[in-house]
Amino acid sequence: MADTSDVRRPGFVAHMATVFINALNDNFFRLVVIFIALREFVAEGEGTFYYSLVGFVFLLPFVLFSPWAGYIADRYSKKAVIVATRSAEAVVLLTAAVMLIIDYFPGLLVTVFLMGLQSTFFSPVKFGILPEIVRYAQLSRANGHIQLWTFLAIILGTALAGFVMEFAGEALWIPAVVIVALSLTGLVTSFFVTPTRALNNPAPFRLNPFATVVQSIAEIRPQRVLFLVVVGIAWFWALGTLYQLNVPLFAELHLGLGELATGVILTTLALGIGTGSILAGYLSRGGIAMHHAPAGMIAAALISALLYFTVDSYPATLVLMALLGVASGFFIVPITAYLQGHSPAERRGRFIAASNFLSFSAMLVAPVLFWVLTGPAGATPAHVFVIGGLASALVGLTALRLYRRHRAEADA
């Protein structure tokens, strides 16, 4: 059998295609609704409450239902869960298409929540199925493929949303057709994923889904470096969520740009993160280069503050966004590797799950913070970048202390 045969098998390719379409559709649909909120509320002077609410309602299911989603992933065949979630997505997006055509924003918010809900239950199985459909020797390669295509889908979904909304104008049936077509395609590909069986002895169902998470966080807390790493990961995703909301508003109010040009800014940021992540991984030379983390976050802080001065320059904004992404990649790669490499083997899964829960919780707070800053506090999008930069500087200095403690542990 050829070394790469597992990742070339039709069952794995079908899974990879399903994951790609899900990530693309999630980002495309959410950004379409954000653009609609920008048009209908922010541009009309009604504030940023409903605009911020889009991000909040999408992330809320990840916080509320992630522990139960993990139980479902272990209790039933992972392929069956994949097909079930793709079927649910098709129903949700057919409903969303109707809401788009009749331009009914409250209905769109409901469908955004339901999209987040089905993604919550899809998330644990998209990686959890890999050990069941590829050999152990192929596991790293399979993970790499899934991560790569997920990232490409995020970039494409972001860019596509800007292009389609600019082209469609008031004809919202056009993005409606796109989301339904993508959803049905993902449903079809899910049928060809390699079949799997349910586990014989799954963990018992716990009515309180947060009990395991609380226990895991309590176990992490005494390990100072590991705990700060988990907090740093949560900060990265919270800042990313805040900036994803801030960029379209920055482009609209300061630069006077349409959806297409705004999508290019977001795509540039995503490409920068990907480039920074690849460079950080390469420069680590097989180790965990923790010194990259403080350097990356301090650089991100400086670049965020410099965005205050690009309110009249689209090219300068693009350059700084690309650099912000690169700096962010240098921050997140080493601390993620540290979490994976320094968690006890017998508790690694629970520690990573606890980290994910904290990250989703932080991401859920970001839209609320964005509304407070741009609403009651009266901050402009340019001010939000400065505030984010100042907070990032504090995180960068904390990461520097974390690196020194890591070196001390390594030398002991």
C-alpha positions in Angstrom: 0.0 0.0 0.0 1.4 3.4 -0.9 2.3 5.7 2.0 -0.3 8.3 1.0 -3.1 5.9 0.1 -5.3 6.7 3.1 -5.7 10.4 2.3 -6.4 9.5 -1.3 -9.2 7.1 -0.6 -12.6 8.3 -1.7 -14.0 8.1 1.8 -11.4 10.5 3.2 -11.6 12.8 0.2 -15.4 13.0 0.7 -14.9 13.9 4.3 -12.3 16.6 3.4 -14.8 18.0 0.8 -17.6 18.0 3.4 -15.4 19.9 6.0 -14.3 22.4 3.3 -17.9 23.1 2.2 -19.0 23.5 5.9 -16.3 26.0 6.7 -16.9 27.9 3.5 -20.6 28.1 4.0 -20.3 29.1 7.7 -18.1 32.0 6.9 -19.9 33.0 3.7 -23.4 33.0 5.4 -22.3 34.8 8.6 -20.5 37.5 6.6 -23.5 38.0 4.4 -25.7 38.6 7.4 -23.0 41.0 8.8 -23.1 43.0 5.6 -26.9 43.1 5.7 -26.7 44.4 9.3 -24.2 47.0 8.2 -26.5 48.1 5.4 -29.8 48.1 7.4 -28.7 49.4 10.8 -25.2 50.9 11.0 -25.5 52.8 7.7 -28.9 54.1 8.7 -27.5 55.5 12.0 -29.2 52.9 14.3 -26.0 51.8 16.1 -24.0 48.6 16.2 -26.3 46.5 18.5 -27.8 44.2 15.8 -24.5 44.2 13.9 -22.7 42.9 17.0 -25.6 40.5 17.7 -24.8 38.4 14.6 -21.4 37.3 16.0 -22.9 36.7 19.4 -25.8 34.4 18.3 -23.5 32.3 16.1 -21.0 31.6 18.9 -23.6 31.1 21.7 -24.3 27.4 20.8 -20.6 26.6 20.9 -20.5 27.7 24.5 -23.8 26.1 25.6 -23.7 22.8 23.7 -20.1 21.8 23.0 -19.9 19.3 25.9 -23.0 17.6 24.7 -21.7 17.6 21.2 -18.7 15.7 22.4 -20.9 13.1 24.0 -23.0 12.7 20.8 -19.7 12.3 18.8 -18.7 9.4 21.1 -22.1 7.8 21.5 -23.0 7.4 17.8 -21.3 6.6 14.5 -19.4 9.7 13.5 -20.4 9.3 9.9 -24.0 9.2 11.0 -23.5 12.5 13.0 -21.8 14.1 9.9 -24.7 13.2 7.7 -27.2 14.3 10.3 -25.6 17.7 10.8 -25.3 18.2 7.0 -29.0 17.4 6.7 -29.8 19.9 9.5 -27.6 22.5 7.7 -29.6 22.0 4.5 -32.9 22.6 6.3 -31.5 25.7 8.1 -30.1 27.3 5.0 -33.2 26.6 3.0 -35.0 28.6 5.7 -32.2 31.2 5.7 -32.7 31.5 1.9 -36.3 32.4 2.4 -35.3 35.0 5.1 -32.9 36.5 2.7 -35.4 36.7 -0.2 -38.0 38.4 2.0 -35.3 40.5 3.8 -36.4 39.6 7.3 -33.5 40.2 9.6 -34.9 38.6 12.9 -35.4 35.4 10.9 -31.8 35.6 9.7 -30.6 35.9 13.3 -32.5 32.7 14.2 -30.9 30.9 11.3 -27.5 32.2 12.3 -28.0 30.7 15.7 -29.1 27.4 14.2 -26.1 27.4 11.9 -23.9 27.8 14.9 -25.8 24.9 16.6 -25.3 22.4 13.8 -21.6 23.5 13.5 -21.2 22.9 17.3 -22.2 19.2 16.8 -20.2 18.9 13.6 -17.0 20.2 15.1 -16.0 17.2 17.3 -16.6 14.6 14.6 -14.7 16.4 11.8 -11.4 15.6 13.6 -12.6 12.8 15.8 -13.4 10.6 12.8 -9.8 10.7 11.5 -8.4 7.9 13.7 -11.2 5.7 12.5 -10.8 6.2 8.8 -7.0 6.5 8.4 -4.1 4.5 9.8 -2.1 5.9 12.8 0.9 6.5 10.6 -1.3 8.7 8.3 -2.9 10.7 11.2 -0.6 13.7 11.1 -0.9 13.9 7.3 -4.7 13.6 7.5 -4.9 16.4 10.1 -2.7 18.6 8.0 -5.1 18.1 5.0 -8.1 18.9 7.1 -6.5 22.0 8.6 -5.3 23.2 5.2 -8.7 22.9 3.5 -10.5 24.4 6.5 -8.2 27.4 6.3 -8.6 27.8 2.6 -12.4 27.5 3.0 -12.4 30.4 5.5 -10.4 32.6 3.1 -12.6 31.7 0.1 -15.8 32.1 2.1 -14.7 35.6 3.3 -13.7 36.7 -0.2 -16.8 35.2 -1.8 -19.2 37.0 0.6 -17.7 40.4 -0.3 -17.8 39.7 -4.0 -21.4 38.2 -4.0 -22.8 41.0 -1.9 -21.2 43.7 -4.0 -22.5 42.0 -7.2 -26.0 41.2 -5.8 -26.8 44.7 -4.4 -30.4 44.5 -3.3 -31.0 41.2 -5.1 -30.5 39.0 -2.0 -31.8 35.9 -3.8 -28.3 35.6 -5.2 -26.5 34.8 -1.9 -29.6 32.7 -1.0 -28.9 30.5 -4.1 -25.2 30.2 -3.2 -25.8 29.1 0.4 -28.4 26.5 -0.6 -26.2 25.2 -3.5 -23.2 24.8 -1.2 -25.3 23.1 1.6 -26.8 20.6 -0.8 -23.3 19.8 -2.2 -22.0 19.2 1.3 -24.9 16.9 2.1 -24.1 14.8 -1.0 -20.4 14.5 -0.2 -21.2 13.4 3.4 -22.9 10.3 2.1 -19.6 9.1 0.6 -17.6 9.5 3.9 -16.0 6.2 5.1 -18.6 4.4 7.3 -17.7 4.2 11.1 -19.2 2.4 14.1 -20.4 3.8 17.4 -18.1 3.2 20.4 -19.0 0.2 22.6 -18.3 2.0 25.9 -18.9 5.8 25.6 -18.5 8.1 28.6 -21.7 8.4 30.6 -24.0 11.2 29.8 -23.8 14.1 32.2 -26.8 16.4 32.6 -24.5 19.2 33.6 -22.3 19.6 30.5 -19.9 22.0 32.2 -18.8 19.7 35.1 -16.0 18.1 33.2 -14.8 21.5 31.8 -14.7 23.0 35.3 -12.8 20.0 36.6 -10.2 20.2 33.8 -9.7 24.0 34.3 -9.1 23.3 38.0 -6.4 20.7 37.1 -4.8 23.1 34.6 -4.7 26.1 36.9 -1.8 25.0 39.2 0.4 24.5 36.2 1.2 28.2 35.7 2.7 28.2 32.2 0.0 25.8 30.8 -2.7 27.9 32.3 -1.4 31.1 30.8 -1.1 29.3 27.5 -4.8 28.4 27.6 -5.7 32.0 28.5 -3.5 33.2 25.6 -5.3 31.0 23.1 -8.6 32.3 24.3 -7.3 35.9 23.9 -6.2 35.2 20.3 -9.7 34.0 19.3 -11.4 36.8 21.2 -9.2 39.4 19.5 -9.8 37.7 16.1 -13.6 37.9 16.6 -13.4 41.5 17.7 -11.4 42.4 14.6 -13.6 40.4 12.3 -16.5 42.7 13.4 -14.4 45.8 13.4 -12.9 45.5 9.9 -16.2 45.9 7.9 -17.2 48.9 10.1 -13.7 50.4 9.6 -14.0 49.9 5.9 -17.5 51.4 5.7 -17.1 54.4 8.0 -13.4 55.4 7.6 -12.5 54.2 4.1 -15.9 54.4 2.4 -15.5 50.9 0.9 -18.1 48.5 -0.5 -18.5 44.8 0.4 -16.0 43.6 -2.2 -13.1 45.7 -1.0 -14.0 44.9 2.6 -13.8 41.2 1.8 -10.4 41.8 0.4 -9.2 43.3 3.7 -10.5 40.3 5.7 -9.0 37.9 3.2 -5.6 39.7 3.5 -5.8 39.3 7.3 -6.6 35.6 6.9 -3.8 35.1 4.4 -1.4 36.9 6.8 -2.3 34.5 9.7 -1.8 31.5 7.4 1.6 32.8 6.3 2.7 33.7 9.8 1.6 30.2 11.0 3.6 28.5 8.3 6.7 30.6 8.9 6.4 30.1 12.7 6.2 26.3 12.2 9.1 26.3 9.8 11.3 28.5 12.0 10.6 26.4 15.1 12.7 23.6 13.5 10.7 20.8 15.1 10.6 22.3 18.6 8.3 24.7 20.4 9.7 28.2 19.8 8.0 30.0 22.7 10.0 33.1 22.1 7.9 33.6 19.0 4.8 34.2 21.1 5.7 37.5 22.9 7.4 38.8 19.8 4.3 38.1 17.7 1.8 39.6 20.1 3.9 42.8 20.8 4.3 43.2 17.0 0.5 42.7 16.6 -0.1 45.4 19.3 2.1 47.9 17.4 0.5 47.2 14.1 -3.0 47.4 15.6 -2.2 50.9 16.9 -0.8 52.0 13.5 -4.1 51.1 11.8 -5.4 54.3 13.5 -3.4 56.3 11.0 -4.6 54.4 7.8 -8.2 55.8 7.9 -7.6 57.5 4.6 -5.5 54.8 2.8 -6.8 51.5 1.6 -3.3 50.3 0.4 -1.8 51.0 3.8 -4.7 49.2 5.5 -4.1 46.1 3.4 -0.3 46.1 4.2 -0.9 46.5 7.9 -3.6 43.8 7.9 -1.3 41.4 6.2 1.5 42.2 8.8 -1.1 41.9 11.6 -2.0 38.4 10.4 1.7 37.3 10.2 2.4 38.6 13.7 -0.7 36.8 15.0 0.4 33.5 13.4 3.7 33.8 15.3 1.8 34.1 18.5 -0.7 31.3 18.2 1.5 28.5 16.8 3.9 28.0 19.6 1.4 28.3 22.4 -1.0 25.8 20.7 2.0 23.4 20.3 2.8 23.9 24.0 -0.7 23.0 25.0 -0.6 19.8 22.9 2.9 18.8 23.9 2.8 19.6 27.6 -0.6 18.4 28.6 -0.5 15.0 30.4 -1.2 12.3 27.8 -4.0 10.8 29.9 -5.7 14.2 30.2 -4.8 15.8 26.9 -8.2 15.5 25.3 -10.0 17.0 28.3 -7.4 19.8 28.6 -7.8 20.7 24.9 -11.6 20.6 25.3 -11.4 22.9 28.3 -9.2 25.3 26.2 -11.7 25.2 23.4 -14.5 26.0 25.9 -12.6 29.0 27.2 -11.8 30.2 23.7 -15.5 30.0 22.6 -16.5 31.8 25.8 -14.0 34.6 25.1 -15.2 34.8 21.5 -18.8 35.1 22.8 -17.7 38.1 24.9 -16.1 39.9 22.0 -19.3 40.9 20.2 -20.6 42.3 23.5 -17.4 44.2 24.1 -17.5 45.5 20.5 -21.1 46.8 21.0 -20.1 48.5 24.3 -17.1 50.2 22.7 -18.8 51.4 19.5 -22.2 52.0 21.1 -22.4 53.4 24.6 -18.7 54.2 24.8 -18.8 56.0 21.4 -15.5 54.6 20.1 -14.8 54.7 16.4 -13.5 51.5 14.6 -10.1 53.2 14.5 -10.2 53.6 18.3 -11.1 49.9 18.6 -7.9 49.0 16.9 -5.9 51.2 19.3 -7.7 49.7 22.3 -7.0 46.2 21.0 -3.4 47.1 20.4 -3.0 48.4 24.0 -4.6 45.2 25.4 -2.4 43.1 23.1 0.7 44.9 24.4 -0.2 43.7 27.9 -0.7 40.2 26.6 2.6 40.4 24.8 4.4 41.4 28.0 2.7 38.5 29.9 3.8 36.2 27.1 7.4 37.4 27.6 7.2 36.4 31.3 5.6 33.1 30.2 8.6 32.4 27.9 11.1 33.2 30.6 9.3 30.7 33.0 9.2 28.1 30.2 13.0 28.5 29.7 13.5 28.2 33.4 11.5 24.9 33.4 13.4 23.6 30.4 16.8 24.4 32.1 15.8 22.9 35.4 
